Every structure is written in C-alpha cells, then in structure tokens.
Amino acid sequence: MAEAHSPLAQFEIKTLADLHLGGIDASFTNASLIMVVVVALVTLFIVAGMRNATIVPGRFQGMVEFFYEFIANLLKENTGSAGKQFFPLIFSLFMFILGANLIGLFGAITVTSHIIVTFALAFMVITIVTIVGFARHGAHYLSYFAPAGAPMWLMPLMIPLEIISYLIRPISLSVRLFANMVAGHVMLGVLGTFVVGLGGLFFALGAIPLVAIPMIFALEVLVALLQAYVFAILTCIYLNDAIHLAH
Amino acid sequence: MELEAAKMIGAGIAALALGGAGVGLGNLFGSYMQGAFRNPEAQSKLKVNPMLAFALIEATGLFGFVIAMIILFG
C-alpha cells in the first residue's frame, strides 16, 4: 500500500517485540512505544510541576495549573457541578490526545493518526456515557431516544433517527481526530516532496513549498490543540446529555 | 472504463467535499468578523467558539478525504 517515499509511509507500524496471545497479534510496536512515552511525559509534566507546589505558582506549576483549570472550567460550563466526578476522565483524555498529537508533529509516529487508537478512545467514551446514563436514570434513559414535545405521528421517524445519531457518535468522534491528523501529516509530506521535485526542476522554485511548510506546520500545531479540545468538549457534551436527561 | 481509472475519478470527486468545508468556513469567519466589528468590546469573548466551530467544520471536509483514501487504498 504505502511505498518507501509515499506520504503515507510515515504512518507505517513496525513491530519492535513479537508477542502473540492466543492467536492475537499483540506485538509491542513503535506506536505502542510512543503511547507509553506520551503517558510517561504527561505524568512527568504533572508530577514534576506539582512537586514543590506553592500557593503562588512558579512558571512550571503555572503551566500545569493552566491545563487543570482549563479542563475544570470546560467541564463546569458544559456539565455543571454534576459532572465534577468525571474530571479525571476528561483530563486524561485531553492530555493524552494533546501529547500524542504534539509528539507526532515532532518526528515520532502519530498514534492518533491510526483509526484503531482514536476509535478505541471514542468507543470507551460512548460506553462510559451509556453506562452513566443507565446508572443515573435506569430504563428511563431510553426516553432519550424519544424527544419530548415532538408530535406523536413523528415518533416512527424520530426514534430511529435518534438511535442512529447516538450510534454514529463514536464513529464521527474517532474519524474527526483521525482524519485531521492524517490529512495534516500527508499535506506536510506532500509539500516535502514538492520541495525536492520543484527544486530539481529549477532551484528557486523549490523555495515556494519550503516557505509554505512552516506555515502549514503552525496550522497543524493549532489543529493538534484544537482537536484535543474538540474531543474533550464533545465528551463533556455527551456526558451532559446522559447526566441531565433534557427531554 | 478500467477500474483503476474509475478509482482515480472517484477519489477526485470525493475531494469536492472541500467545497462544502470552504463555504462553511467562509460563513463562520465572515459571521465572526461581522460580530466582532459590530461590537469590538465583545471580541475577546467571541474568540473561543469560532475555533471550536472551525474544527467541527473542517472535519466535514476531511470526511471526504477519508472517503478518497478508502477509494484509493481500501
């Protein structure tokens, strides 16, 4: 599928240590290595930042507190005080995706550009949301699929639509993150080949894509931040739907 | 038509999704500018939501990219 110089070659998974568990290929790959690195870096960032915690935060502690307050406010605005117990979930999701996106931009393989990684995260989120909904409201949670106020004759149309839109959530949530990451990295890769191709044609022509690369890179840093934010905020919105049964 | 050629044409057509994303982004930032110019004091308050919408709109264009990739390599 991806040849050596294709822009997709950067997403190739290489096995580092073979491991087969009951016929399932559970090998330790370069993607798993980067995931471990991301978790270690995020943990290190928070533990080291809060080690000498003072009332007036220093620079490092201020950075950690910025992320903490950012997610705490996000959760409060979207789910109210009832969502407070889900702070660890949202915070670790946000930090993991942010770390994976950013580390992918600086040379390592981007784990969030693999649909299985993002789908696993999104599936986990939807499973938790469904469990929370049923735990809070019991069988009454099923009324989520029948919006109140809609006329009775519309129900045969509304209920299947609501069920489909509920089931499509993990797909849209995961494909959004995955597609953003893949498209960004492919674009950088294609621009990189343009530099070589146009530069070989006529030397100065290669400068045009070369200048474009830092700009696209800056855009990709923004996208990396935004996508982690979007994933976190959508998780909050879905949680809010499950906690506060609006209809 | 050969399958290979049809695949290429299909992937090209899937890129049309970018048109919709372009319309959406233009609409979004146009409205943001209008809101910001009409009420400059609210500009700092209006900054976060367009960014969220930007990410959501951009994703719809990228779904087309995913379809193109599925057609080409799937």
Interface residues (C-beta under 8 A of the other chain):
Chain A: M1 L8 S172 V175 R176 F178 A179 N180 V182 A183 V223 L226 Q227 Y229 V230 I233
Chain B: M51 L52 F54 A55 L56 E58 A59 L62 F63 F65 V66 M69 F73
